[in-house]
Amino acid sequence: MNPVVLIPARLAATRLPDKPLADIHGEPMIVHVWRRAIEADAAPVWIATDSPAIAEAVRAAGGQAVLTGAAHPSGSDRIFEALGRIDPEGRFDTVLNVQGDLPTVTPATLRAALLPLADAEVALGTAVAEIVREEERAASSVVKMVGSPLGGGRFRALYFTRAAAPWGEGPLYHHIGLYAWRRAALARFVALPPSPLERREKLEQLRALEAGMRIDALQVAEVPLGVDTPEDLERARALLRGRGA
């Protein structure tokens, strides 16, 4: 594989305005995410954004950024445009999409999402972690992966849901929003209309499953903190104390 890491970022968050530029110990949050991706040492890293302010912040830290359109309905659409801009020749055949609000994500988790693509039948790789907090089992904000174990902590994903599933005794798995795409699969995905289950659950990965794309997930040790609220931002600052430039 010849992968590239793309991190979509925009300023239009409602619960935490200007979220990517939120300060964490002297650096914008998006720069912390960029640093975690650089530390993974898996591929070149680019920020894909519609904001010149975000691009400037990333470049000031020594990173690479590409400006995209402002009207994209999802991060997947944004990274597809960015990929065409930075690599029109098609040299990168694999794209790791990392959410720009995961400043505590570990390099090991980023690398794990890429590993399922060693299997030629897999279109997308992702990561999951076992749910250990009882309140998360039924929380609709926690997306669960329902999958068939393949051994070695790897699963073939059968469904993703906000409900507590599957029913019965046994572990539930928290889906982590990282996607390693084959370039051809990403191109096919963004050309498809939103699917019925995607619209119902508000989970775009269901569009890929409904279209027959295979998604495999690798289990990792923990779920990175996603920053959506001022309270989340304070938690991130506590967790990342001492991790600035």
MOKAGI-V917272 format. One record per backbone hydrogen bond with DSSP energy under -1.0 kcal/mol. CO is the residue of the C=O (numbers start at 1). NH is the residue of the N-H. E is the energy in kcal/mol with one decimal. If there is no record, write none. Layout:
CO_NH_E, CO_NH_E
This chain:
2_93_-1.2, 2_94_-1.1, 4_96_-2.8, 5_46_-2.5, 6_98_-2.1, 7_48_-2.2, 11_18_-1.2, 18_21_-1.5, 19_22_-2.0, 20_30_-2.7, 22_29_-1.6, 27_24_-2.9, 28_32_-1.3, 29_33_-2.0, 30_34_-2.2, 31_35_-2.5, 32_36_-2.2, 33_37_-2.1, 34_38_-2.4, 35_39_-2.6, 36_40_-1.1, 38_41_-1.3, 44_5_-3.2, 46_7_-2.2, 47_66_-2.8, 48_9_-2.4, 49_68_-2.5, 51_55_-2.2, 52_56_-2.5, 53_57_-2.0, 54_58_-2.2, 55_59_-2.4, 56_60_-2.3, 58_63_-2.7, 59_62_-1.3, 64_47_-2.1, 66_49_-2.2, 74_78_-1.6, 75_79_-2.6, 76_80_-1.7, 77_81_-1.9, 78_82_-2.4, 79_83_-2.6, 80_84_-1.8, 81_85_-1.6, 82_86_-2.6, 83_87_-2.1, 87_90_-1.5, 93_183_-2.6, 94_4_-1.6, 95_181_-3.4, 96_6_-2.6, 97_179_-1.8, 101_227_-2.4, 102_105_-1.5, 106_110_-1.8, 107_111_-2.4, 108_112_-2.0, 109_113_-1.5, 114_117_-1.5, 115_118_-2.1, 116_119_-1.8, 119_122_-1.9, 123_182_-1.9, 124_216_-2.2, 125_180_-3.1, 126_218_-1.9, 127_176_-2.6, 128_220_-2.9, 129_174_-3.2, 133_136_-1.6, 134_137_-1.2, 139_142_-1.3, 143_175_-3.4, 144_161_-2.2, 146_158_-3.1, 146_159_-1.8, 148_156_-2.4, 151_154_-1.1, 153_219_-3.1, 154_150_-3.3, 155_217_-2.3, 156_148_-2.4, 159_146_-3.1, 161_144_-3.5, 163_165_-1.0, 172_131_-2.8, 173_145_-2.2, 174_129_-1.9, 176_178_-2.8, 179_97_-3.4, 180_125_-2.3, 181_95_-2.7, 182_186_-2.3, 183_187_-2.2, 184_188_-2.0, 185_189_-2.6, 186_190_-2.4, 189_192_-1.6, 195_199_-2.4, 196_200_-2.0, 197_201_-2.9, 198_202_-1.8, 198_203_-1.0, 203_206_-1.4, 204_207_-1.4, 205_209_-1.7, 206_210_-2.9, 207_211_-1.3, 208_213_-2.7, 209_212_-1.8, 214_123_-2.0, 214_124_-1.9, 215_157_-2.7, 216_126_-1.5, 217_155_-2.8, 218_128_-1.9, 229_233_-2.1, 230_234_-1.8, 231_235_-1.9, 232_236_-2.6, 233_237_-2.2, 234_238_-1.9, 235_239_-2.5, 236_240_-2.2, 240_243_-2.8
